[in-house]
Amino acid sequence: MWEHNPNRHSRSSESIGEGLSYLNLDNRTKEAEAEPVRYRLFICTLLLLLSLEWIYPVTSSGQQGSERFLLVMAGLTGALLVVGLFRTGWVAGTLIRLCIAFVALCWMYGGQDPLGWGITYPEMLMSDLDTFMQSGHFYSISTETRGFCMMLGWSMLITSVQSLVLLRLSVMLFGGATLVYLMLLESLAGLDVYTSIVRSVLWILLIQALLQLLRLSGGVTTPRYALIPYGRWSIVTVLAAMAMISFSGLPGHFSSISQPERISLDEIGERLAHWAGYNSGDSIPAAASVTGYSTADAPMGAPLTQGDTVFFVAKSPEPTYWRGETRSYYNGSTWSDPAQSFETASPSGLLRTDGWENQNYWTRIQQTVTMQWEWKGPNPLFTGGMPLNVSFQDSESDNEKTMLSLLSNRDSATLWLSGSGRRVSVKRYTAEVMIPTAEPEHLRLLEAKHRSKDPAEIRRTYLQLPDTLPGRVRSLADEIVKGSETRYDAVHAVQTYLASHAEYTLDTRMPPRGTDFVDDFLFVTRQGYCNHFSTAMVILLRAEGIPARWVKGFGTGQLDPKVPGQYSITQGDAHSWVEVYFPGAGWMPFEATPGFVIPQATAGTDAGATLLQDAGAEPQLDPWSGASAWLLARAQAFVAAPWLTATALAAAAAMCAAVAFGVRRLRHALPLRLLLAWPRSSFPDRERLLRAAAPVWPALARQYGPRPPGMTLREYAASPAVAAGTDSADIARFAADWERLLYGPERPLRADSLDFLRRALRLARRLPKR
């Protein structure tokens, strides 16, 4: 029920008597102009804090660059909210927000010279567009351009949310979306977002409480406020929120209570699956990702499907695994390497000068890799062993520029293309690498020859285990390696145990929330793919004091029968394996997954053994597969035909003109049509009905002349000029309904509202357009 408000009626009457100025019924905009700027700025500050809850959880893992990303996104969001406080046209507003996003991009990736980087970025952008058109893969463009797209999307989101909050006076839609997003992060990504959820609820309550004052002063009721109503309301709101928080924490000071169980969508899914008839041992059906290589360190265990997209083509005199990255830190669900550091490679391409390449247990070969699309940083370069030097198959000047962006990590023997500074793309490169040739007996005899212990740095980095690792994993490791006389024997014992006690499959599931990935694999499912086996092997070896690390890259690929020594490596060849440290020989690769054989003559295997196709180390979806790839190919063929392009552009221009003309002609009738299709059980309020029907009055003034001062609406509808028209009956009824809506004490019935809207729609269609 609507409260009858004489003051509001008098204001409406005054607006009617000012020559149809009442037709602008956007009261919310007028009220926003009357509100103190500091009050709206306070609301936007809380909205900034709520928006940052989308970003903070994914930057709180301590990864390199996360603090800078959080700072840049906070600055971008704050600038967008400040701009949103001022009224600008949509063209000017779009340009201003585009400039803000570009400044944030330069701040993010420009390093010490954001201005210089921003000047060179348009060239990179054009190169990315060309790469995208050629490959059709969004992930083939540079990280900077992907970041720019993300910032533009974020700008659109923040602008829309701010408009919704300040004009519709509601934060519940964005707040609800924030809570759902945080719960998905908790369930799917395994992030700890409990405190973020609590903070988000606090921000939502504070914002909605501040908006309630605007609702109270907006015409629903007319309370009497004391002096400084906005300041007093803000103080009371903050104090009330603080009191609620303090009160909610009181029980914990008086009694010992257990930790609250965090919300988990995985647990909800398991309960639903059990209710639907699945046994506790069954895996919950989930959408499988396509196998492929990814630099992201995501929680492991998701089901996979086999991919077949060619990733690169390589020439090598020997079949090798293709190393991409190594990981040393395991947290119970995923691998990372926060302490890994790189240094700029030598411009000559020489990566090592310590004599390591002269070791007896390794041999030197040369390999050439050709990527299927332009390869840009930040991304690893794949080599078939420990790299000694590298050169890029471009002109001398281009090769020099590429070398300046090459980073090398001697400890992990990995190469990386830099993601900052002057960006270059790589298509083809040649590397000299060392591959192991040690036989099992050589590795067994190493301990007799080298009595020294593992270096302190090796033990400190590659014996790490999470504090939450279940004790039964350590006990199992003791049982497996019991009786092993040498390090190699212990490694071989772990290999044998995994092959006989676990099954290879791509149809897996994510471990339950709070469960260790290795523990779940070894004692519950006993099923998995390369990630499961390689991770379990590293953890079991570390539990016995044997330094080991996790490696991800690609298998050998498919040998080309027509070209000797040429291999095609696809996304389906993505793989993960183990490297174990042997004093005196270095890091030796070992295969943990049953049915897969490392081609080097290490661990007593046949170098010529056939390598099966693996399902990949990390899931990566191909956004341009199937129908999308077909559409992209058709679009490229269409653009290649000039006459078809010209015809399409002409047709598109004609269609746009027709749409613009139709929208202009029907723009007054469109709000009425939308309200007639209102799907809710409660019909739109009186203000919205009047705003939608307001354009009828200017149309009547153009058709029959303006209403004289002092004449009421009903008198105007009954005037000779209007009464002589064909729509006189509808106009008279429309004026009467308008006055009842404007001054009536009761909320209109749905049937009366529908009649009013239909009558207004008929008049809007018949009367002349401006």
C-alpha positions in Angstrom: 0.0 0.0 0.0 1.2 3.5 -0.9 1.2 6.2 1.7 -0.7 9.3 0.7 1.7 12.2 0.7 0.3 15.7 0.3 3.7 17.3 0.0 4.6 15.0 -2.9 1.2 15.8 -4.5 1.8 19.6 -4.2 5.2 19.2 -5.8 3.6 17.2 -8.6 0.9 19.9 -9.1 3.5 22.6 -9.3 5.4 20.6 -12.0 2.3 20.1 -14.0 1.6 23.9 -14.0 5.0 24.6 -15.5 4.2 23.8 -19.1 4.6 20.0 -19.1 7.8 20.1 -17.2 6.4 17.3 -15.1 7.1 15.0 -18.0 10.6 14.5 -16.8 9.8 12.2 -14.0 13.4 10.9 -13.3 13.1 11.7 -9.7 15.9 9.5 -8.8 18.4 11.6 -10.9 17.1 14.8 -9.3 17.4 13.4 -5.8 20.9 12.2 -6.6 21.9 15.7 -7.5 20.5 16.9 -4.1 22.4 14.4 -2.1 25.7 15.4 -0.6 28.6 14.3 -2.7 30.5 13.1 0.4 27.6 10.8 1.2 27.6 9.2 -2.3 31.4 9.1 -2.1 31.1 7.1 1.1 28.8 4.7 -0.5 31.2 4.3 -3.5 34.1 3.7 -1.1 32.2 0.8 0.5 31.4 -0.4 -3.1 35.1 -0.3 -3.9 35.8 -2.6 -0.9 33.1 -5.0 -2.0 34.5 -5.0 -5.6 38.0 -5.8 -4.3 36.6 -9.0 -2.7 36.5 -10.3 -6.3 40.2 -9.8 -6.7 41.8 -10.2 -3.3 41.3 -14.0 -2.9 43.1 -14.8 -6.2 46.0 -12.5 -5.3 46.5 -13.7 -1.7 48.5 -16.8 -2.6 51.8 -15.0 -2.6 52.6 -15.4 -6.3 55.0 -13.0 -7.9 53.2 -9.9 -9.2 50.0 -10.4 -7.2 50.5 -7.3 -5.0 51.0 -5.1 -8.1 47.9 -6.6 -9.7 45.8 -5.9 -6.6 47.1 -2.4 -6.4 46.4 -1.7 -10.1 42.9 -3.1 -10.0 42.1 -1.1 -6.8 43.3 2.1 -8.5 41.3 1.2 -11.7 38.1 0.5 -9.7 38.5 3.7 -7.6 39.0 5.9 -10.7 35.9 4.3 -12.4 33.7 4.9 -9.3 34.9 8.6 -9.1 34.0 9.2 -12.7 30.6 7.6 -12.2 29.8 10.3 -9.6 29.6 12.9 -12.4 27.0 13.1 -15.2 28.6 12.6 -18.6 27.2 11.6 -22.0 27.7 8.0 -22.9 30.3 8.9 -25.6 32.4 11.0 -23.2 31.9 8.5 -20.4 33.1 5.6 -22.6 36.2 7.5 -23.8 37.1 8.5 -20.2 36.8 4.9 -19.0 38.7 3.6 -21.9 41.6 6.0 -21.1 41.5 4.9 -17.4 41.7 1.2 -18.4 44.7 2.0 -20.7 46.5 3.9 -18.0 45.9 0.9 -15.6 47.3 -1.4 -18.3 50.5 0.7 -18.6 50.8 0.8 -14.9 50.5 -3.0 -14.7 52.9 -4.0 -17.4 55.0 -0.9 -18.0 57.5 -1.6 -15.2 59.7 1.4 -14.5 58.6 3.2 -17.7 54.8 3.1 -18.1 54.7 6.0 -20.5 57.3 4.4 -22.9 55.6 1.1 -22.7 52.2 2.7 -23.5 53.6 4.3 -26.6 54.8 1.0 -28.0 51.7 -1.0 -27.0 49.6 -0.2 -30.1 52.1 -2.0 -32.2 51.8 -5.0 -29.9 48.0 -4.8 -30.1 48.0 -4.9 -33.9 50.4 -7.9 -33.8 48.0 -9.7 -31.4 45.0 -9.0 -33.6 46.9 -10.5 -36.6 47.9 -13.5 -34.5 44.4 -14.0 -33.4 43.0 -13.9 -36.9 45.6 -16.4 -38.0 45.3 -18.9 -35.2 41.8 -18.3 -34.0 42.8 -18.9 -30.4 42.3 -16.3 -27.8 45.1 -17.7 -25.7 47.6 -17.1 -28.5 47.6 -13.4 -28.0 49.9 -11.7 -25.5 49.2 -11.6 -21.8 49.1 -7.8 -22.0 46.2 -7.8 -24.5 44.3 -10.4 -22.5 44.8 -8.2 -19.5 43.5 -5.2 -21.4 40.3 -7.2 -22.4 39.9 -8.1 -18.7 40.2 -4.5 -17.6 37.7 -3.3 -20.2 35.2 -6.0 -19.0 35.8 -5.0 -15.4 35.2 -1.3 -16.3 31.8 -2.2 -17.8 30.9 -4.3 -14.7 31.8 -1.6 -12.2 30.0 1.1 -14.2 26.8 -1.0 -14.4 27.0 -1.9 -10.7 27.5 1.8 -9.7 24.5 2.8 -11.8 22.4 0.0 -10.2 23.4 1.1 -6.7 23.0 4.8 -7.0 19.9 4.9 -9.2 18.0 1.8 -8.2 19.2 2.0 -4.6 20.0 -1.7 -4.3 23.2 -3.6 -3.9 21.6 -7.0 -3.4 22.1 -8.2 -7.0 25.9 -7.5 -7.1 26.2 -8.6 -3.5 24.6 -11.9 -4.2 26.8 -12.4 -7.2 29.8 -11.6 -5.1 28.9 -14.3 -2.5 28.2 -16.9 -5.2 31.6 -16.1 -6.9 33.4 -16.5 -3.6 31.8 -19.8 -2.9 32.8 -21.0 -6.3 36.4 -20.0 -5.6 36.2 -22.0 -2.3 34.7 -25.0 -4.0 36.3 -25.2 -7.4 39.7 -23.5 -6.9 40.3 -24.5 -3.2 41.0 -21.0 -2.1 40.4 -19.9 1.5 37.7 -17.3 1.2 35.9 -17.6 4.6 37.1 -14.1 5.7 36.2 -12.7 2.3 32.7 -13.9 2.6 32.3 -12.4 6.1 33.7 -9.1 4.9 31.5 -9.1 1.9 28.4 -9.6 4.0 29.5 -6.6 6.1 30.0 -4.4 3.1 26.6 -5.4 1.6 24.8 -4.6 4.8 26.5 -1.2 5.2 25.8 -0.2 1.6 22.2 -1.3 1.8 21.7 0.6 5.1 23.1 3.8 3.6 20.9 3.4 0.5 17.9 3.0 2.8 18.1 6.7 3.7 17.9 7.6 0.1 14.8 5.4 -0.2 13.2 7.2 2.8 13.9 10.6 1.3 12.8 9.6 -2.2 9.0 9.9 -1.8 7.9 6.6 -0.2 7.5 8.4 3.1 8.5 11.8 4.5 10.2 11.4 7.9 11.5 14.4 9.7 15.2 14.4 10.1 17.3 16.3 12.5 20.2 18.5 11.4 22.9 16.7 9.3 20.7 13.7 8.4 23.3 12.1 6.1 26.1 12.3 8.6 24.1 11.1 11.5 22.7 8.2 9.5 26.2 7.2 8.4 27.5 7.2 12.0 24.5 5.2 13.3 24.9 2.7 10.4 28.6 2.1 11.1 28.1 1.9 14.8 25.3 -0.6 14.3 27.4 -2.8 12.0 30.3 -2.7 14.5 27.9 -3.7 17.3 26.6 -6.6 15.3 30.1 -7.8 14.6 31.0 -7.5 18.3 27.9 -9.2 19.4 28.4 -12.1 17.0 31.8 -12.7 18.5 30.7 -12.8 22.1 29.9 -16.5 22.3 33.5 -17.4 21.4 34.7 -15.5 24.5 32.5 -17.4 26.9 32.6 -20.9 25.6 34.8 -23.2 23.5 33.1 -23.8 20.2 34.4 -25.8 17.3 35.4 -24.2 14.1 32.5 -23.5 11.7 32.2 -25.8 8.7 32.9 -23.8 5.6 30.5 -23.8 2.8 31.5 -26.2 0.1 29.8 -26.8 -3.2 31.6 -30.1 -3.5 29.9 -31.4 -0.4 26.6 -30.2 -1.7 27.3 -32.0 -5.0 28.2 -35.2 -3.2 25.0 -35.1 -1.1 22.9 -34.5 -4.2 24.8 -37.4 -6.0 24.1 -39.7 -3.0 20.4 -38.7 -3.0 20.3 -39.4 -6.8 21.6 -43.0 -6.2 25.4 -42.7 -6.5 27.4 -44.7 -4.0 30.0 -43.0 -1.9 32.8 -44.5 -3.9 31.5 -43.3 -7.2 32.9 -40.1 -8.8 30.5 -37.3 -9.2 29.9 -36.5 -12.9 31.7 -33.3 -14.0 32.5 -31.5 -17.2 35.9 -32.8 -18.4 38.5 -30.3 -19.7 40.6 -30.9 -22.8 44.2 -32.0 -22.2 46.8 -29.4 -22.9 49.7 -27.4 -21.5 49.0 -24.5 -19.1 51.3 -22.3 -17.0 48.6 -21.9 -14.4 49.0 -23.8 -11.1 45.5 -25.0 -10.5 44.3 -27.7 -8.1 44.8 -31.1 -9.6 42.4 -34.0 -10.2 39.8 -32.7 -12.7 38.6 -35.2 -15.3 40.1 -34.9 -18.8 39.3 -35.7 -22.4 42.0 -36.3 -25.0 43.0 -33.4 -27.2 44.7 -33.5 -30.6 45.6 -29.9 -31.6 49.2 -29.7 -32.8 51.2 -27.5 -30.4 54.6 -27.6 -32.1 56.8 -29.6 -34.4 60.3 -30.5 -33.4 63.4 -32.1 -35.0 65.6 -34.1 -32.8 68.2 -36.9 -33.4 66.8 -38.8 -30.3 63.2 -39.0 -28.9 63.0 -37.0 -25.7 60.5 -35.6 -23.3 60.0 -31.8 -23.8 60.5 -30.0 -20.5 58.5 -26.8 -19.9 58.6 -26.0 -16.1 59.5 -27.5 -12.8 57.7 -27.2 -9.5 59.1 -27.6 -6.0 56.3 -26.5 -3.5 53.3 -28.8 -2.9 50.4 -27.5 -0.7 48.2 -30.5 -0.6 46.2 -29.8 -3.8 48.5 -28.1 -6.4 52.1 -27.4 -7.2 53.8 -24.0 -7.3 57.3 -22.5 -7.2 57.2 -19.1 -5.5 61.0 -19.0 -4.9 62.0 -19.7 -8.5 64.1 -16.9 -9.9 65.3 -16.2 -13.5 68.1 -14.1 -14.9 68.5 -12.5 -18.3 70.2 -14.9 -20.7 73.4 -14.0 -22.4 72.9 -12.2 -25.8 75.2 -14.8 -27.4 72.7 -17.6 -26.4 75.2 -19.3 -24.0 73.3 -20.5 -20.9 76.0 -22.4 -19.0 79.7 -21.9 -18.5 80.3 -24.0 -15.4 81.6 -27.1 -17.2 78.4 -29.1 -16.4 78.1 -30.1 -20.1 81.1 -32.3 -19.8 79.6 -34.8 -17.3 79.9 -38.5 -18.0 76.2 -39.3 -17.5 74.9 -37.0 -20.2 75.2 -36.5 -23.9 74.8 -33.4 -26.1 72.4 -33.1 -29.0 70.8 -30.3 -31.0 67.1 -29.8 -31.4 64.9 -27.4 -33.4 61.4 -26.4 -32.4 58.8 -24.8 -34.6 55.7 -23.4 -32.8 52.3 -23.7 -34.6 51.6 -20.0 -33.9 53.6 -17.0 -32.8 54.8 -17.7 -29.3 55.0 -14.8 -26.9 55.9 -14.2 -23.3 55.4 -14.8 -20.5 55.6 -18.4 -21.6 58.2 -21.2 -21.3 60.4 -22.5 -24.2 60.3 -26.3 -24.5 63.5 -28.2 -24.7 64.2 -32.0 -24.7 66.8 -31.8 -21.9 69.0 -29.4 -19.9 69.6 -26.5 -22.2 73.2 -25.3 -22.9 72.5 -22.6 -25.5 69.7 -21.4 -27.7 69.3 -19.3 -30.9 66.3 -18.0 -32.7 65.8 -18.6 -36.4 65.2 -15.0 -37.4 67.3 -12.2 -38.8 70.3 -11.1 -36.8 68.6 -8.0 -35.4 65.4 -9.9 -34.5 67.5 -12.7 -32.9 69.2 -10.1 -30.7 65.9 -8.5 -29.6 64.5 -11.9 -28.8 67.6 -12.8 -26.7 67.1 -9.7 -24.6 63.6 -11.1 -23.6 64.9 -14.6 -22.8 65.2 -15.6 -19.1 67.1 -18.6 -17.8 67.0 -20.5 -14.6 70.1 -22.6 -14.2 68.8 -24.5 -11.1 65.7 -25.8 -12.8 67.2 -25.8 -16.3 64.2 -24.0 -17.8 63.8 -21.1 -20.2 61.2 -18.4 -20.2 60.2 -15.6 -22.5 59.8 -12.4 -20.5 56.3 -10.8 -20.3 57.5 -7.2 -19.8 59.5 -4.7 -21.7 59.7 -4.8 -25.5 57.7 -7.9 -26.5 58.8 -10.1 -29.3 57.3 -13.2 -30.8 59.0 -16.5 -31.4 58.2 -19.0 -34.2 61.3 -21.2 -34.4 64.3 -21.7 -32.3 67.3 -24.1 -32.0 68.8 -25.4 -28.7 71.7 -27.6 -27.7 70.6 -29.7 -24.7 72.1 -32.5 -22.6 70.1 -35.7 -22.3 70.8 -38.4 -19.7 72.5 -41.7 -20.7 73.2 -43.2 -17.3 72.3 -46.9 -16.9 70.7 -48.2 -13.7 74.0 -49.7 -12.5 75.7 -46.3 -13.0 73.2 -44.7 -10.7 73.5 -47.5 -8.1 77.3 -47.0 -8.0 77.0 -43.2 -7.6 76.4 -43.5 -3.8 79.6 -45.6 -3.5 81.6 -43.0 -5.4 80.1 -39.9 -3.9 79.7 -40.2 -0.2 78.8 -36.5 0.2 75.3 -35.6 1.2 72.9 -33.6 -0.9 73.7 -29.9 -1.0 71.9 -27.8 1.7 70.0 -25.8 -1.0 68.8 -29.0 -2.6 67.5 -30.4 0.7 65.9 -27.1 1.7 64.0 -26.7 -1.5 63.2 -30.2 -2.7 62.3 -32.0 0.5 59.4 -29.8 1.3 56.2 -31.5 2.5 53.0 -29.8 3.7 52.3 -29.9 7.4 48.9 -31.3 6.7 50.2 -34.4 5.0 48.5 -37.4 6.6 50.8 -39.7 8.6 49.7 -42.7 6.7 51.4 -41.3 3.5 54.7 -41.2 5.4 54.1 -44.7 6.8 53.4 -46.0 3.3 56.7 -44.5 2.0 58.6 -46.3 4.8 57.0 -49.6 3.9 57.6 -49.2 0.1 61.4 -48.4 0.3 62.1 -50.8 3.2 65.1 -52.9 2.2 66.3 -50.5 -0.6 70.1 -50.3 -0.5 70.6 -47.4 -2.9 68.7 -44.3 -3.9 68.0 -45.8 -7.3 66.5 -48.9 -5.7 64.2 -46.7 -3.6 63.0 -44.8 -6.7 62.4 -48.0 -8.6 60.5 -49.4 -5.6 58.1 -46.4 -5.7 57.7 -46.8 -9.4 56.8 -50.5 -9.0 54.3 -49.9 -6.2 52.4 -47.2 -8.1 52.2 -49.4 -11.2 50.8 -52.3 -9.3 48.5 -50.5 -6.9 46.9 -47.7 -9.0 45.1 -47.6 -12.4 45.5 -45.1 -15.2 42.3 -43.3 -16.3 41.1 -39.9 -17.4 37.8 -40.3 -15.7 38.7 -38.8 -12.3 37.3 -36.4 -9.7 38.5 -33.6 -7.6 39.4 -34.6 -4.0 36.8 -33.6 -1.4 37.4 -30.2 0.3 40.2 -30.4 2.9 41.6 -33.7 1.6 45.2 -34.1 0.5 45.5 -34.9 -3.2 48.1 -37.6 -2.8 46.4 -39.2 0.2 43.1 -39.3 -1.7 44.9 -41.0 -4.7 46.9 -43.5 -2.8 44.2 -44.7 -0.3 40.8 -43.8 -1.8 40.5 -43.7 -5.5 43.7 -45.4 -6.7 42.9 -44.0 -10.1 44.3 -41.1 -12.0 46.5 -39.9 -14.8 50.1 -38.5 -15.0 49.5 -35.7 -12.4 48.3 -38.2 -9.9 51.2 -40.6 -10.3 54.0 -38.1 -10.7 52.9 -36.1 -7.6 52.5 -39.2 -5.5 56.0 -40.4 -6.5 57.6 -37.0 -5.6 55.8 -36.9 -2.2 56.7 -40.5 -1.3 60.4 -40.0 -2.2 60.5 -36.7 -0.2 59.0 -38.5 2.8 62.1 -40.7 2.7 64.5 -37.8 2.4 65.2 -38.2 -1.3 65.1 -34.8 -3.2 62.7 -34.9 -6.0 60.8 -32.3 -8.1 57.7 -32.3 -10.3 58.1 -31.5 -14.1 55.5 -30.7 -16.6 55.9 -30.5 -20.4 55.2 -32.9 -23.3 55.9 -36.4 -24.2 57.9 -37.3 -27.3 55.0 -36.8 -29.8 54.4 -38.6 -33.0 57.3 -39.5 -35.3 56.8 -38.4 -38.9 57.3 -41.5 -41.1 58.3 -39.3 -44.0 60.8 -36.9 -42.3 63.5 -38.6 -40.2 63.8 -37.2 -36.7 60.7 -35.0 -36.9 58.0 -35.2 -34.3 54.6 -33.6 -34.0 53.7 -32.7 -30.5 50.0 -32.2 -29.7 48.0 -31.0 -26.7 47.3 -34.6 -26.0 51.0 -35.2 -25.5 51.1 -32.9 -22.5 52.6 -34.8 -19.6 54.1 -34.6 -16.1 56.9 -36.7 -14.7 59.6 -36.8 -11.9 63.2 -35.7 -11.6 65.3 -37.1 -8.8 68.6 -35.6 -7.6 71.7 -37.9 -7.6 74.9 -36.4 -6.1 77.6 -36.5 -8.8 75.1 -36.8 -11.7 72.4 -34.1 -11.1 68.7 -34.4 -11.8 67.7 -37.6 -13.5 64.2 -38.0 -15.1 61.9 -40.9 -14.0 58.5 -41.9 -15.3 55.9 -42.5 -12.7 52.8 -43.3 -14.8 52.3 -46.9 -15.8 52.5 -47.6 -19.5 54.7 -44.6 -20.2 58.4 -44.8 -20.8 61.0 -42.0 -20.8 63.0 -42.5 -24.0 66.4 -41.7 -22.5 68.4 -44.6 -21.4 67.8 -43.9 -17.7 66.3 -46.1 -15.0 67.1 -49.3 -17.0 64.6 -48.7 -19.7 64.9 -49.3 -23.4 65.6 -46.0 -25.2 63.6 -47.2 -28.2 60.5 -48.2 -26.3 57.2 -46.9 -27.6 55.7 -44.0 -25.6 52.0 -44.0 -25.2 50.0 -40.8 -25.5 49.3 -39.1 -22.2 46.4 -37.0 -21.2 48.2 -33.9 -20.3 49.5 -32.2 -17.2 47.1 -29.3 -17.1 43.6 -28.8 -18.5 43.2 -26.1 -21.1 40.0 -25.6 -23.1 40.2 -24.8 -26.7 37.7 -21.9 -27.3 37.8 -22.3 -31.1 37.0 -26.0 -31.5 34.1 -27.6 -33.4 31.5 -25.2 -34.7 33.5 -22.1 -33.6 36.5 -23.1 -35.7 34.2 -23.7 -38.7 32.6 -20.2 -38.2 36.0 -18.6 -38.0 37.2 -20.3 -41.2 34.0 -19.2 -43.0 34.6 -15.6 -41.7 38.2 -15.5 -42.9 37.1 -16.8 -46.4 34.4 -14.2 -46.5 36.8 -11.4 -45.7 39.1 -12.6 -48.4 36.5 -11.9 -51.1 36.3 -8.1 -51.6 32.9 -8.0 -53.4 31.3 -10.1 -50.7 32.8 -7.8 -48.0 31.5 -4.7 -49.7 28.0 -6.2 -50.2 27.9 -7.3 -46.5 29.0 -3.9 -45.3 26.3 -2.2 -47.4 23.7 -4.6 -46.1 24.8 -4.1 -42.6 24.7 -0.3 -43.0 21.2 -0.5 -44.4 20.1 -2.8 -41.6 21.6 -0.5 -38.9 19.8 2.5 -40.5 16.5 0.6 -40.5 17.0 -0.4 -36.9 17.9 3.1 -35.9 14.8 4.5 -37.7 12.6 1.9 -36.1 14.0 2.6 -32.6 13.6 6.3 -33.1 10.0 5.9 -34.3 9.0 3.5 -31.5 11.2 4.7 -28.7 8.3 6.2 -26.8 6.2 3.0 -27.1 9.1 0.6 -26.2 8.9 1.3 -22.3 5.2 0.8 -22.4 5.6 -2.5 -24.3 8.2 -3.7 -21.8 5.9 -2.9 -18.8 3.1 -4.7 -20.4 5.3 -7.8 -20.4 6.2 -7.3 -16.7 6.7 -10.9 -15.4 6.4 -10.3 -11.7 3.4 -11.0 -9.5 3.5 -7.4 -8.2 3.0 -4.8 -10.9 5.5 -1.9 -11.3 4.9 1.0 -8.9 3.1 4.2 -9.7 6.3 6.3 -10.4 7.4 3.8 -13.1 3.9 3.7 -14.7 3.9 7.5 -14.9 7.4 7.7 -16.3 6.7 5.2 -19.1 3.5 7.1 -20.1 4.9 10.6 -19.9 5.9 10.9 -23.6 2.2 11.0 -24.5 1.8 14.6 -23.3 4.5 16.1 -25.6 2.9 14.3 -28.5 -0.5 15.7 -27.6 1.0 19.2 -27.4 2.5 18.8 -30.9 -0.8 17.5 -32.2 -3.4 19.8 -30.5 -1.2 22.6 -29.2 0.2 23.2 -25.7 -2.0 23.3 -22.6 -2.7 26.9 -21.5 -1.4 27.9 -18.0 -3.9 27.1 -15.2 -5.8 24.5 -17.2 -6.1 21.1 -15.6 -5.4 17.9 -17.4 -9.1 16.9 -17.6 -10.0 20.4 -18.9 -7.3 20.1 -21.6 -8.6 16.7 -22.6 -12.1 18.1 -22.9 -11.1 21.3 -24.9 -12.6 21.7 -28.4 -9.3 21.1 -30.2 -8.8 17.8 -28.5 -12.4 16.7 -28.4 -12.7 17.1 -32.2 -9.9 14.5 -32.7 -10.4 10.9 -33.4 -8.7 9.9 -30.2 -10.7 12.1 -27.9 -12.2 9.3 -25.9 -8.9 7.7 -25.2 -7.3 11.0 -24.3 -10.1 11.8 -21.8 -9.8 8.5 -20.2 -6.0 8.7 -20.2 -6.1 12.1 -18.4 -8.5 10.8 -15.8 -6.3 7.7 -15.2 -3.2 9.9 -15.0 -4.7 12.1 -12.3 -5.9 9.0 -10.3 -2.4 7.6 -10.4 -0.8 10.9 -9.5 -3.1 11.7 -6.6 -4.7 8.4 -5.6 -3.9 7.1 -2.1 -4.0 3.5 -3.0 -1.6 1.4 -5.2 -3.4 0.8 -8.5 -4.7 -2.7 -9.3 -3.0 -4.7 -11.9 -6.0 -4.7 -14.2 -6.3 -0.9 -14.0 -2.5 -0.5 -14.7 -2.8 -2.7 -17.8 -5.7 -0.7 -19.1 -3.7 2.5 -18.5 -0.6 1.2 -20.3 -2.6 -0.2 -23.3 -4.3 3.2 -23.7 -1.0 5.0 -23.5 0.5 2.6 -26.0 -2.3 3.2 -28.5 -1.8 7.0 -28.2 2.0 6.8 -28.5 1.6 4.9 -31.7 -1.0 7.2 -33.3 0.3 10.6 -32.3 3.0 12.3 -34.3 6.7 11.6 -33.5 9.2 14.2 -32.9 
